Amino acid sequence: PATADAATGPVLFAADGFFSAALTPGTTPPVITALPAPPTTVTPSGSTETTPVPPAHRSHATPPWLPTADTDGPRYRLDRDGSLTAPDGATYTQGAPAGRGNGFFAALSTALRHAAEQPGRDARAAARLRTRAGASPAQLMRLNGLPGARAERDTLFSPPPPVNQKGIPALSQDALDGRLRRHLANAPWGPEADRAVAEWAAKATGATVTLIEENGTAHTYAGPSADAPVLRLRRRGGDFVPLLLRTPAPAPAPKAPTPEPEPKAKTPEDGSVPGLPGEEEAYELSTLSGTEPQPQPQTHGGTDSEADSDSDGEDDTPIWADPEWLTAVFGPQWNRAPRARLQETSEALYELVEEAAGGRPTRDGLADLIRHVLHLPHRARVSNQDVLDLGALALEASSDDLATADDLAVYFVDRQIETRRDALAEETLLRTAERTSAEQTSDERAPAGRDFTGAGRGLPAPDSYLAERSGRVAGQSAPWRNPYLFVAEAAEGGGVEIVTPWRTFVVRDAVEMARIISYDSRRPGGADIVLALPPAFAAQVADLVAGTTARPVWYPLGPAEVATHPTTGAAHLVVHRRAGETGPDWSTPPPPQEPGLPGARDLSSDSESDDGRGGDTDSDSGSTSDGDAEFDRLADQLQWERRVDALRARPLITRDYEVVDDSGTGVLFTEPGPRTVGEVRTAETEEGPALVLPHQTPATVPAADRPPLHISEDRTVALLSVGDDTTGRGRQVYATRAAIERSSARLAAAGAGVRLAADPSVRVVLAREDGTPGEPLFRVEPRFLTASGASEHAFTRDFARMVAGTDAAPLSHLAFRTSDGTVATAPVNGLHGREVTGTHHLAQALTEVADGTRTGSDVTPDWAARQAGRDPRFTGGVVGAPTPGEAYGQALRHTQDNALRGPLTRAAARAGVNEYAWAEVGEGYLVQSVSTTNDSGAQLFTHNHAKPGDPVGPHAPYHFAQVVLASEDGSHQITLENETHSRTPIPVDRLDAVVDENLDRYDEDQLNALAQESEDRAATARRDGAAPGEIARLEGFARAARALAAVHDAEHVRWYFTEDRPEHALAQREVDQARARARDAVRAAAPVLDDKDQWFFRAYSKRPGESAHAVNAALLSARSPALSNPLTTVALHGHALRPDRRTVRFAEQQHTPSADADENLDALALSLARTGLWNHANGLPLPTVTVTGHGNRSRASGQKRAEAVGKALGDRLARLLRTFQDGAPGPHVRLADFTLTLDAQRVRRATDPDRGRMVTVAIDDRR
């Protein structure tokens, strides 16, 4: 090395085209590895000679900061201060290298965070960028796939080969991908792989990624949209660094207008024209001029200069008339076409080509026009046949169709409909396997759909499909009838790709696809249309097709395809759903509001014109008649819309109120918050490791936000408003003291299991109509009278039982009450989890009244009770009940052509059901879904015929709501409900997804370390006397981490055995068991609100659209209801006892009740108190009680026992009557008001002596 002066700083010495360090005198030179000696070769003569020494090449052939010889475009330039200047003048600073490997992922994360912080960035988009910035490299690659093509990955990234050990099976492809993910996250890769990874990063992050090489050359990979954030990453030696904006690009100076280039008039003489840019076009396109067609040879002599000077004269042939152009576009037989037609078409088509070229060569414009008009896929090569097809299409088109390129593209689709070719040709038909006649050939089988994939997989089973979730496939019954199936695959860039034997083209416009489907002449009449298309595209097409065909159109909610069974080869329709997705797999659009598609060519119009119909032959009187009919139709529609509009909910909502908060919290309402899946840490303030768990963060509604309140008409009750089209809902309610006290007294009289707890420290003061302050409304929350003091049930039926009584009073009666006070009840059974007895019989009878089979004048509350009482079954859900869901639901519909809605509504008013069901405080509502049935007779709650357009899928079988508070005027009421209609807290597939996410994030050692850390924290918390809940949370966290680590261990054992070995099945069983334990541990550790605590208050009123029936049915709302074909009635709990509770047993020679009889005596007294007080409140006589004692030897023995039971029962009943009516206005019900009869019987020659030592209690509820 050369020497240098220390005072001048570092110096580089250049020699022979290479740099080396210049050192100060006396410095020890660094050790440099000597280059290998040049090899020697032996010549044929036997002498040896040394191979020429190659030039020294330590690192780079050229300095890495200089551009390569073949680079002449703009590039980023490095300044002396280390910043870079972009071609547009913007300057960027280089971030510091960080992270593992070459730092690519750390640089990507920094760039994402910086992009999220840019001013003006949408909050939701910024949150997405921050989420992706926080994701680990392995997580990004698992969610978005690996970079590069699979065949090139080993060459690009050079991962270490797996170690082959004897007895260990070869790794699966998933395992190899996992190894490559870990390799890319931790190891560097060479510059040759940079572009593949940058292109992957653009797709994974949804941003535009610009990769700047060390020499300043930039490669940009566009994001999904033009406004996607731009991330700039630079390779600097062996590292990647982010480029952060320092100064923006200067504003461009205004450009002077440039004159348009004059068109050339000559074709290259040699006729050689290169292919289209970036593609290998067919050679035949070389006959098209890159500039202009060559003119016809001149008939007179002259020099070349003379010909050139006359090139602009009138004797030149127009380009569109050049035989070279005509031959290329219309074929060699172009001169056989009618001259005028050919001239018009050629000229119009050439104008479209020139417009598409936009100043480029003609061949480029022609290729672009062909791609647009013939709907060619991206990257498809334009062949000579495509040119001829364009010319043939243009000759068939009218002048209007040749006006623009878009018009000609529309005609391309219309022509397929008219001529039934390409997409609608016979070759794309799917046909049924059954033959309809003996003479039928295979080609004459009934059409059943269209296969636009070209795969030829055949027609799948029409009455079923397969649903795939997380690799598991389950067969499902199809919701459609007589389907006509369309199958197509997604095209690059959107839309669908249609493959035919003659061509492959792409339809990206939903209207064009809807025309192809709607006007398929081979579709049988009355068939449901099923679209196995990409979901988002299918939804748009389905809406248009439904409006055109007036037929049910079904589209998938996930990717759909026709797949063949690997062994049988049978075709199956498969819908792929993501893990955690629930609900139906198929949907159908709502009823169309418009009559159909515009612009489609209807072949029937031609025939109608030929036979004289549909022409201008109608008389003036006919026209006037049509006008009157249209006027009447519009008038009827307007009246119907007004009637329906009057039934919509318009809750009273106000923000005009004051809040008095003596508690100082500033919180007006609390909300449970949505359930999400995300990181949960052992300590909220630390940055340590975390598990991915379902969690739920409680939310608050501060008083300072002045949230809208749904209030009663008398302004004595207020609840948080959830919209101007439905009633209020929340965890707290506000009411006046009088309303609270009156409702509390009624709850006590009903023996309810809940009380109202008023908090006077937080008050809402509503302004009266005259502007003066009204009575303060106190905050109210429920106080559950359970052993734990909290809700203990989640399922809607069981929650209602808990609210109805401290004894979890079961549903006993349906009540039917009309506005004039007439009331009747019907005993029912609600033990079944899907159906309450009597409801379907009542729905059937109401449907028969609506359609005129039964007389509507007979309908009364007693009639409704008799109809419900016709059900002979002990419990619902078993054979023996009608399933009138379809007919009953259709009668409920709010459609103009529904003539059954009026009679059904009037019958409901006479019976006191549906929107006329009104429960008092202490009573409740039952909203029962009326089921339909399939061909096998199974009971279904999937089709909501009451609301056309409601997605087909599982609906809640029933819902309960208990009234706990009423406004002072009684017009508004508040219920306490829980909408949990399933006993499964978190679905298994969602838990599986959470388990997989944690397994991808952490290996076994990391999970065990996390578990140990949580256990240490729990031990510390226990020593410090922390709350039991906090200790349990930490212990649950540790158990979840241990269980997840056990899954890693079990999977590791399974990898040792191939699938053909018996040990593999045992290992797989261990994996399944470990995953089950992990799911349970994750569910237990998840900080979510228990389903039993997901209760809420709900407001109902007597105003239109605000009844319990209208709100839960949501027939006039845009939201999808939880129930289908709903029937709403008033429900009573605890008014009847099981037969075993009506008996008191005695021991031999015993005449006083033992302690074992206390439970039955208490239940008898409670049932009597509830029944008596309810009868008294509804104007019915009190129940009568008959106590009958039995004796084996004498009647006197039975009499003594009856008297003892009668006294014990009377004491308990009197005590309950005093308790229930404490604080309630009189007159009160007393024990003496009940009729109690004592009787005695002697049991003669009883085979069972116990029958002669018991007392039975019979109760007549007098209803």
Buried (B, 14 or more C-beta within 10 A) or exposed (E): EEEBEEEEEEBEBEEEEBEBBBBEEEEEEEEEEEEEEEEEEEEEEEEEEEEEEEEEEEEEEEEBEEBEEEEEEEBBEBEEEEBBBBEEEBBBBBBEBBBBBBBBBBBBBBBBBBBBEEEEBEEEBBEBBBEBBEBBBBBBBBEBEBBBEEEEBEEBBEBEEEEEEEEEBEBEEEEBBBBBBBBBBEBBBEEEBBBBBBBBBBBBBBBBBBBBBBBBBBEBBBBEEEEBBBBBBBBBEEBBBBBBBEEEEEEEEEEEEEEEEEEEBBBEEEEEBEBBEEEEBBEBBBBBBBBBBBBEEEEEEEEEEEBEEBEEEEEBBBBBBBBBBBBBBBBEEBEEBEEEEBBBBBBBBBBBBBEBBEEBBBBBBBBBBBBBBBBBBEEBBBBBEBBBBBBBBBBEBEEEBBBEBEBBBBBBBBBBBBEBBBBBBEEBBBBEEEEEEEEEEEEEBBBBBBBBBBBEBBBBEBEEBBBBBEEEEEEBEBBBEBBBBBBBBBBEEEBBBBBBEEBBBBBBBBBBBBBBBBBBEBBEEEBBBBBBBBBEBBBBBBBBBBBBBEBBBBBBBBBBBBBBEEEEEEBBBBBBBEBBBEEBBBBBBEEBEEEBBEEBBEEEEEEEEEEEEBEEEEEEEEEEEEEEEEEEEEEEEEEBEEEBEEBBBEBBEBEEBEBBBEEEEEBBBBBBBEBEBEEBBBEEEEEEBBBBBBBBBEEBBBBEEBBBBBBBBBBBBBBBBBBEBBBBBBBBBBBBBEBBBBBBBBBBBBBBBBBBBBBEEBBBBBBEEEEEEBBBBBBBEBEBBBEEEEBBBBBBBBBBBBBBBBBBBBBBBBBBBBEEEBBBBBBBBBEBBBBBBBBBBBBBBBBBBBBEEBEBEEBBBBBBBBBBBEBEBEBBBEEEBBBBBBBBBBBBBBEBEBEBBEBBBBBBBBBBBBBBBBBBBBBBBBBBBBBBBEEEEEBBBBBBBBBBBBBBBBBBBBBBBBBBBBBBBBBBBBBBBBBBBBEEBBBBBBBBBBBBBBBBBBEBEBBBBBBEBBBEBBEEBBEEEBEEEBBBBBBBBBBBBBBBBBBBBBBEBBBBBEEEEEEBEEBBEBBEEBBBBBBBBBBBBBEBBEBBBBBBBBBBBBBBBBBBBBBBBBBBBEEBBBBBBBBBBBBBBBBBBEEEBBEBBBEEEBBEBEEEBEEBBBBBBBBBBBBBBBBBBBEBBBBBBBBBBBBBEEBEBBBBBBBBBBBBBBEBBBEBBEEBBEEBEEEBBEBEEBEBEBBBBBBEEEEEEBEBBBBBBEBEBEB
